[in-house]
Structure formats: C-alpha cells, structure tokens
C-alpha cells in the first residue's frame, strides 16, 4: 500500500482500547472493505499484508479480538480450521 492509500485506510480507523476499529464500508458478510488498486479487498487482510507481509498460501487471517478490528497486532494467519476453533471459543 503506498503512502496515500495508507493515509486513506487509516482515515477509516478509530483506535479504541488497543483495537483499530474499521469505520469504513463493509461487505455483505460484515467485514470491512477498502478499495485499493481498483479492487475492493477486505480491510483486515490488507492490514495484515501491509504490516506483516504476504498471507501464506491456504491461510486465512484470524482475529484475536471480537471487534471489527484491523490492528495488525490483533491479526494472525492460520488455517480455516484454526479460525473455526477460535470462533467456538
């Protein structure tokens, strides 16, 4: 994400109690979305890529908090099974 895209991204973030709450547009599933390079992408995935690097093949991005959060410190990659196990907890 270039500097201007990052600035636009952060304009849609409200920092509350350690979480970076997404205040921008959401998709039909309730995930934050951000238009970047002509594509609408999920905000938490873009945050992970920007701050931590590529998402490993076959992995999803898991949230350690139950908020609509894009704080990279609250995001980690993992398998879909790990994500479902997180959801149960």
N, C-alpha and C positions, 0 to 999 in steps of 0.2 A: 504494500500500500504506500503510495507516495505521500509526501507531506500534506498536500491539500486534501487528499482523500482521508488521511488520518485525522485531520482537523475536522472535517465534516462528520466523520464517525464519532469522534469524541464530543461533538456538539449534541449528540443524541444519547449521551450517557449522563446519568445522575449518580454521583458517588454517595452511597448511604451505608454506614456501618460496615465498611470494608467491601461491600458489593458495588459493582458498576452496573446499575440497573439500566436496561435498554429502554429508552423512551421513544424511539423511532417506530417506523412501520413494523407490522407483524404479518406473518404469513397465515394461511388457513389453519395451521396447526398451533398457532400461538407463539411461534419462535420469531425473534427479532430478525428483520431483513434489512440489508444495506445494498444499495446499487453501487457496484464497483466494476469499472471496465465494461459497462454496458450490460452487466448481468446482475440480477438480484440474488444475493447469497446470504445465507444465514449468518447473522452478526457474530454469534459465539464462535463459529468456525473461522471467520475472518480474523477475529481477535486472537485465537489460538495460533493461526498461521503467522500473523504479523509479529507476535511476541515470542513464540516458541519454535516456529518452523513448520515444516510440512507435516501433515497428518499421515501417519503410517497407513499403508495400504490395508484395507479391510477394517480399519478402526473408525469409531465414532468419537465425538467429543462429549465427555461426561462432565456434569456439573457437580461440584461438591456442596453447593447450596441449592435451596429450593426456589430461588428467585430467578427472574428473567435477567440473569447476570452474565456479563461479558468480561469480567475481571480475569485476566489470564492466570492469576494465582488460584482461581477457583475452577479452572478448567484442566482436564487431563484426558489423554486419549486412552481408549480401551476398546474391547470387543463389545459387540451388541449384547452378548450375554452378561458381561460385567455391568453394562448400562441398565439392563433389566433387573439385575440383582440390586443395584443401587436404588432403583425405583421402589422395590419392595421394602427396603429399609426405610 
